């Protein structure tokens, strides 16, 4: 398979896309009508939900006439009690524009007393939020904390712009202009389809090497980085197989085929079964145990006063094994977490395992490593170049890594 990454034409990128538009009680609600018409002009199918207060600015009749769909604004409306569930599954993207300070607080804290917020809690689709409010309200620490919380949930925030506000003052608080929002949606869906038809294989999490039924060797990996990469690849349209070690997270990435394993041997067997010529990108992000007990007891070993010696043998190096069978059209990336001389050790792994790239970070870097929501990484490429990303949330790190992989593919 040739390494060609196709992009959809700009004028067709929104054709057939389903956009659910949530409108809140702000003077900026008039922009939502313009936004709706622009989305339709570009071929998108749009449905609208509103908070009760939004109707004081723009009537439901306007939106229902333009969309040819009923507009829901209250759970208590006849036939509407479960529409937030149905609507949450309908769109390709949920766009809340405008979003008031009150709505931001509701979404950030999980309050679902409006249908707009109820859909937010129910949907697994991407959520975009375009705030609109007075500048002092936007700058308030409470609002900024809510914005940070929503970003940590994976929401895309379209920050308000500077200009004249409803209060008569000037400042940052104006909702992003509809034309700009549509342009950003085009960019998003262009990326979302850039991996369409590609197969991606990712490993994540720790492994457990059992000594007896109740004791095992492992590490503190939570699998967050690998799961975030899997979610990001799926958002780009790829078919993603995620081989996931024993993690406690219940927030498995949507749109991903998850294969649960426990031991390094099970992970290796699953990866080898999935890794065939149809795999385009393989990212080995799991923290696989390097050693396993030579013998494992079927019964719990009893404590005694005697010293206990545990004989360990190396586990199979999964990345090295894939590097040995990798085909020219396939891209193989490894991960390396080091405690010292990180670049030196990672570059050696890059070469000996026949990787195309390796992502390296160090436990010496604060905010990086196991159990964090952030990471600080450097990518080493097989051509000898390297690129670094400062400390950033892991979802941004994942997007950056995939952007760089895609760019490398386009150069082949």
C-alpha positions as CSV (number, residue, x, y, z in Angstrom):
1,X,0.0,0.0,0.0
2,X,1.4,3.3,-1.0
3,X,2.0,5.9,1.7
4,X,-0.4,8.5,0.3
5,X,-2.5,10.6,2.7
6,X,-5.5,12.0,0.8
7,X,-7.2,15.2,1.8
8,X,-10.8,16.0,0.9
9,X,-11.4,19.1,-1.2
10,X,-12.2,22.2,1.0
11,X,-15.5,22.9,-0.7
12,X,-16.7,19.4,0.0
13,X,-15.3,18.7,3.5
14,X,-18.6,19.5,5.3
15,X,-20.8,17.8,2.8
16,X,-23.1,15.4,4.6
17,X,-21.6,16.1,8.0
18,X,-24.1,16.1,10.9
19,X,-23.7,19.1,13.2
20,X,-25.8,19.5,16.3
21,X,-25.9,23.2,17.3
22,X,-26.6,24.1,20.9
23,X,-27.7,27.7,21.4
24,X,-27.6,29.4,24.8
25,X,-29.1,32.6,26.2
26,X,-26.8,35.3,24.9
27,X,-27.2,38.3,22.7
28,X,-24.7,36.5,20.4
29,X,-27.5,33.9,19.7
30,X,-28.2,35.9,16.5
31,X,-24.9,34.7,15.2
32,X,-26.1,31.1,15.5
33,X,-28.6,31.8,12.8
34,X,-25.8,33.0,10.5
35,X,-23.7,30.0,11.5
36,X,-26.5,27.6,10.8
37,X,-27.0,29.0,7.2
38,X,-23.2,28.9,6.5
39,X,-23.0,25.3,7.6
40,X,-25.9,24.4,5.4
41,X,-24.4,26.3,2.5
42,X,-21.3,24.0,2.8
43,X,-23.5,20.9,2.7
44,X,-23.8,20.1,6.4
45,X,-27.0,18.8,8.0
46,X,-27.8,20.8,11.1
47,X,-30.2,20.3,14.0
48,X,-30.6,22.7,16.9
49,X,-31.2,22.5,20.6
50,X,-31.6,25.5,22.9
51,X,-31.5,26.4,26.5
52,X,-34.8,27.9,27.7
53,X,-33.3,31.3,28.0
54,X,-32.0,31.3,24.4
55,X,-35.6,31.7,23.2
56,X,-35.6,35.2,24.6
57,X,-33.1,36.2,21.9
58,X,-33.9,34.0,18.9
59,X,-37.2,32.1,18.6
60,X,-37.4,28.3,18.1
61,X,-39.5,28.9,15.0
62,X,-36.5,30.5,13.2
63,X,-34.3,27.5,13.7
64,X,-37.0,24.9,13.0
65,X,-37.9,26.6,9.8
66,X,-34.3,26.7,8.6
67,X,-33.5,23.1,9.6
68,X,-36.9,21.4,8.9
69,X,-36.4,19.7,12.3
70,X,-38.1,20.4,15.6
71,X,-36.1,22.4,18.1
72,X,-35.9,21.1,21.7
73,X,-35.3,23.3,24.6
74,X,-36.9,21.6,27.6
75,X,-37.0,18.0,28.9
76,X,-40.6,18.5,29.9
77,X,-41.8,19.1,26.3
78,X,-44.2,16.5,25.0
79,X,-42.1,13.6,23.5
80,X,-38.8,15.3,24.5
81,X,-37.9,13.5,27.8
82,X,-35.4,11.2,26.1
83,X,-34.4,13.3,23.1
84,X,-31.1,14.2,24.7
85,X,-30.1,10.6,24.4
86,X,-31.2,10.2,20.8
87,X,-29.7,13.6,19.8
88,X,-26.4,12.8,21.6
89,X,-25.8,9.9,19.2
90,X,-26.9,11.7,16.0
91,X,-24.2,14.2,15.1
92,X,-20.6,13.9,13.9
93,X,-19.9,16.9,16.1
94,X,-21.7,18.8,18.8
95,X,-21.2,22.6,18.6
96,X,-22.4,24.9,21.4
97,X,-22.4,28.4,20.1
98,X,-22.9,30.7,21.9
99,X,-22.0,29.3,25.3
100,X,-22.7,31.5,28.3
101,X,-20.7,31.6,31.6
102,X,-23.5,29.7,33.2
103,X,-23.5,27.0,30.6
104,X,-19.7,26.6,30.9
105,X,-20.1,26.1,34.7
106,X,-22.9,23.6,34.1
107,X,-20.9,21.6,31.6
108,X,-17.7,21.6,33.7
109,X,-19.5,20.4,36.8
110,X,-21.8,17.9,35.2
111,X,-25.1,19.7,35.9
112,X,-27.7,18.6,33.3
113,X,-30.6,20.8,34.0
114,X,-30.9,21.9,30.4
115,X,-31.1,19.8,27.3
116,X,-27.9,21.4,26.0
117,X,-26.1,20.2,29.1
118,X,-27.8,16.8,29.1
119,X,-26.6,16.1,25.6
120,X,-23.1,17.1,26.6
121,X,-23.1,14.5,29.3
122,X,-24.6,11.8,27.0
123,X,-22.6,12.2,23.9
124,X,-19.4,10.5,22.8
125,X,-19.0,12.8,19.8
126,X,-16.5,15.6,19.7
127,X,-17.7,18.7,21.5
128,X,-16.8,22.3,20.4
129,X,-17.7,25.3,22.5
130,X,-17.7,28.9,21.5
131,X,-18.2,31.1,24.6
132,X,-19.7,34.6,24.6
133,X,-19.9,36.9,27.6
134,X,-18.7,40.1,29.2
135,X,-14.9,40.5,29.3
136,X,-14.7,40.5,33.1
137,X,-16.8,37.3,33.3
138,X,-14.5,35.6,30.8
139,X,-11.4,36.7,32.7
140,X,-12.8,35.6,36.1
141,X,-10.8,32.7,37.6
142,X,-14.0,30.6,38.0
143,X,-14.7,30.8,34.3
144,X,-11.1,30.0,33.4
145,X,-11.1,27.1,35.7
146,X,-14.3,25.8,34.0
147,X,-12.6,26.2,30.6
148,X,-9.6,24.3,31.8
149,X,-11.9,21.5,33.1
150,X,-13.7,21.3,29.8
151,X,-10.4,21.1,27.8
152,X,-9.3,18.3,30.1
153,X,-12.5,16.5,29.1
154,X,-11.3,16.7,25.5
155,X,-13.6,19.6,24.5
156,X,-12.4,22.1,21.9
157,X,-12.8,25.7,23.1
158,X,-13.1,28.5,20.5
159,X,-11.9,31.5,22.7
160,X,-13.9,34.7,22.3
161,X,-12.6,37.6,20.4
162,X,-11.9,41.3,21.3
163,X,-14.5,43.8,20.3
164,X,-17.6,45.7,21.4
165,X,-19.6,43.9,24.0
166,X,-23.3,44.0,24.9
167,X,-22.4,45.9,28.1
168,X,-21.2,48.8,26.0
169,X,-17.6,48.1,26.9
170,X,-14.8,46.7,24.8
171,X,-12.8,43.6,25.6
172,X,-12.4,39.9,25.0
173,X,-15.8,38.2,25.1
174,X,-17.4,38.4,21.6
175,X,-18.3,35.0,20.2
176,X,-16.1,33.9,17.4
177,X,-17.5,35.0,14.1
178,X,-19.5,32.3,12.2
179,X,-17.2,32.4,9.2
180,X,-14.2,31.7,11.4
181,X,-16.0,28.9,13.1
182,X,-16.9,27.3,9.8
183,X,-13.3,27.6,8.6
184,X,-12.1,25.8,11.8
185,X,-14.7,23.1,11.3
186,X,-13.4,22.6,7.8
187,X,-9.9,22.2,9.1
188,X,-11.0,19.8,11.8
189,X,-12.9,17.5,9.4
190,X,-10.1,17.7,6.9
191,X,-7.8,16.3,9.6
192,X,-10.5,13.9,10.7
193,X,-10.6,12.3,7.3
194,X,-6.8,12.4,6.6
195,X,-6.3,8.8,8.1
196,X,-9.5,7.4,6.6
197,X,-8.9,3.9,5.3
198,X,-5.7,3.5,7.4
199,X,-5.1,0.8,10.0
200,X,-3.3,1.7,13.2
201,X,-2.1,-0.6,15.9
202,X,-1.3,0.8,19.3
203,X,-0.2,-0.8,22.6
204,X,-0.8,0.9,25.9
205,X,-0.7,0.3,29.7
206,X,1.5,-2.0,31.8
207,X,1.8,-5.7,31.8
208,X,1.7,-8.0,34.9
209,X,4.1,-10.9,35.3
210,X,2.6,-13.2,38.0
211,X,4.8,-14.8,40.7
212,X,1.8,-16.6,42.2
213,X,-2.0,-16.0,42.0
214,X,-1.8,-12.8,44.2
215,X,1.7,-11.3,43.5
216,X,3.0,-9.9,40.3
217,X,5.8,-7.7,38.8
218,X,4.5,-4.6,37.0
219,X,4.9,-0.8,36.8
220,X,2.8,2.3,37.5
221,X,1.7,2.9,33.8
222,X,-1.9,4.0,33.6
223,X,-2.1,3.6,29.8
224,X,-3.2,7.3,29.4
225,X,-0.7,8.2,26.7
226,X,-1.5,5.2,24.5
227,X,-5.2,5.5,24.9
228,X,-5.1,9.2,24.1
229,X,-3.1,8.3,20.9
230,X,-5.7,5.7,20.0
231,X,-8.5,8.2,20.4
232,X,-6.7,10.8,18.4
233,X,-6.1,8.3,15.5
234,X,-9.7,7.2,15.5
235,X,-10.8,10.9,15.3
236,X,-8.7,11.1,12.1
237,X,-10.7,8.3,10.6
238,X,-8.4,5.4,11.1
239,X,-9.4,1.9,12.1
240,X,-7.6,1.5,15.4
241,X,-6.7,-1.7,17.3
242,X,-5.6,-0.9,20.8
243,X,-3.9,-3.7,22.7
244,X,-4.4,-2.6,26.3
245,X,-2.7,-3.9,29.4
246,X,-4.5,-4.1,32.8
247,X,-5.5,-0.6,33.6
248,X,-8.4,0.5,35.9
249,X,-9.6,3.3,33.6
250,X,-13.3,3.0,32.5
251,X,-12.9,5.8,29.9
252,X,-11.9,3.7,27.0
253,X,-11.3,5.7,23.8
254,X,-14.5,5.8,21.6
255,X,-14.3,4.3,18.1
256,X,-11.5,2.0,19.0
257,X,-11.3,-1.8,19.0
258,X,-9.8,-2.7,22.3
259,X,-8.0,-6.0,23.0
260,X,-7.4,-6.5,26.7
261,X,-4.4,-8.4,27.8
262,X,-2.5,-9.0,31.1
263,X,1.0,-10.4,30.6
264,X,3.8,-9.5,28.2
265,X,3.3,-12.8,26.5
266,X,-0.4,-12.1,25.9
267,X,0.4,-8.7,24.6
268,X,3.0,-10.1,22.2
269,X,0.6,-12.8,20.9
270,X,-2.2,-10.3,20.4
271,X,0.1,-7.8,18.6
272,X,1.6,-10.5,16.3
273,X,-1.9,-11.7,15.4
274,X,-3.0,-8.1,14.5
275,X,0.2,-7.0,12.8
276,X,-0.1,-7.9,9.2
277,X,0.5,-6.1,5.8
278,X,-2.7,-4.1,6.2
279,X,-1.3,-2.2,9.2
280,X,0.0,1.2,8.2
281,X,1.1,2.6,11.5
282,X,2.1,0.7,14.7
283,X,2.8,2.7,17.9
284,X,4.3,0.7,20.7
285,X,3.4,2.9,23.7
286,X,2.9,0.2,26.3
287,X,5.2,-0.2,29.3
288,X,5.9,-3.9,28.8
289,X,7.7,-5.7,31.5
290,X,11.3,-6.5,30.6
291,X,11.4,-9.6,32.8
292,X,9.1,-12.4,33.9
293,X,9.5,-15.1,36.6
294,X,11.1,-18.3,35.3
295,X,8.4,-20.2,37.2
296,X,5.0,-19.1,38.4
297,X,3.4,-20.9,41.3
298,X,-0.3,-21.9,40.9
299,X,-0.7,-21.5,44.7
300,X,0.1,-18.5,46.9
301,X,3.6,-18.7,48.2
302,X,3.7,-18.6,52.0
303,X,5.8,-16.1,53.9
304,X,8.7,-17.5,55.9
305,X,11.8,-16.2,57.7
306,X,14.0,-17.5,54.8
307,X,15.4,-15.2,52.1
308,X,13.6,-15.7,48.9
309,X,15.4,-15.6,45.5
310,X,13.3,-14.9,42.4
311,X,14.8,-16.0,39.1
312,X,13.7,-13.8,36.2
313,X,14.0,-14.3,32.4
314,X,13.7,-11.7,29.7
315,X,10.4,-11.2,28.0
316,X,10.1,-11.0,24.2
317,X,10.9,-7.5,22.9
318,X,7.7,-6.8,20.9
319,X,9.0,-3.6,19.1
320,X,12.1,-5.4,18.0
321,X,10.1,-8.3,16.7
322,X,7.9,-6.0,14.7
323,X,11.0,-4.1,13.4
324,X,12.3,-7.3,12.0
325,X,9.2,-8.0,9.9
326,X,8.2,-4.4,9.1
327,X,7.5,-3.8,5.4
328,X,8.6,-0.7,3.5
329,X,5.0,0.8,3.5
330,X,4.7,0.4,7.3
331,X,5.6,3.0,9.9
332,X,6.8,1.7,13.4
333,X,7.1,4.0,16.4
334,X,8.4,3.1,19.8
335,X,8.3,4.8,23.2
336,X,11.1,5.0,25.7
337,X,10.9,6.3,29.3
338,X,14.3,6.9,30.8
339,X,15.9,8.0,34.0
340,X,19.2,9.2,32.7
341,X,20.9,9.9,29.3
342,X,17.5,9.6,27.8
343,X,18.4,10.7,24.2
344,X,21.4,8.4,24.1
345,X,19.6,5.3,25.3
346,X,16.5,6.0,23.1
347,X,18.6,6.5,20.0
348,X,20.2,3.1,20.5
349,X,16.8,1.5,20.8
350,X,15.7,3.3,17.6
351,X,18.6,1.7,15.7
352,X,18.7,-1.8,17.2
353,X,14.9,-2.3,16.9
354,X,14.6,-0.9,13.3
355,X,12.1,1.7,14.3
356,X,11.1,4.7,12.1
357,X,10.8,6.9,15.2
358,X,10.9,6.7,19.0
359,X,9.2,9.0,21.5
360,X,11.3,9.6,24.5
361,X,10.7,11.3,27.8
362,X,12.5,11.2,31.2
363,X,11.3,10.7,34.7
364,X,13.7,13.6,35.6
365,X,11.2,16.0,33.8
366,X,8.5,17.2,36.2
367,X,5.0,16.6,34.9
368,X,6.2,13.7,32.6
369,X,6.1,10.0,33.0
370,X,3.6,7.7,34.7
371,X,0.3,8.8,36.1
372,X,0.4,12.4,34.9
373,X,-2.1,14.3,32.7
374,X,0.8,16.0,31.0
375,X,3.9,14.9,29.1
376,X,7.1,16.4,27.8
377,X,8.5,14.4,24.8
378,X,11.1,14.4,22.1
379,X,10.7,12.4,18.8
380,X,13.9,10.9,17.4
381,X,13.6,10.0,13.7
382,X,15.6,7.4,11.9
383,X,17.1,10.0,9.6
384,X,18.9,11.4,12.7
385,X,16.7,14.4,13.3
386,X,14.8,15.1,16.5
387,X,11.9,17.4,17.6
388,X,10.8,18.3,21.0
389,X,7.5,19.4,22.5
390,X,7.4,21.4,25.8
391,X,5.3,20.1,28.7
392,X,1.7,19.9,27.5
393,X,-1.6,18.0,28.2
394,X,-1.4,14.5,26.9
395,X,-4.2,15.0,24.4
396,X,-2.2,17.8,22.8
397,X,1.0,15.6,22.8
398,X,-1.0,12.9,21.1
399,X,-2.2,15.2,18.3
400,X,1.3,16.6,17.9
401,X,2.8,13.1,17.5
402,X,0.2,12.1,14.9
403,X,0.6,15.4,13.0
404,X,4.3,14.6,12.8
405,X,3.8,11.0,11.7
406,X,1.3,12.2,9.0
407,X,3.8,14.7,7.8
408,X,6.5,12.0,7.5
409,X,4.2,9.8,5.6
410,X,3.4,12.6,3.1
411,X,7.1,12.9,2.3
412,X,7.5,9.2,1.4
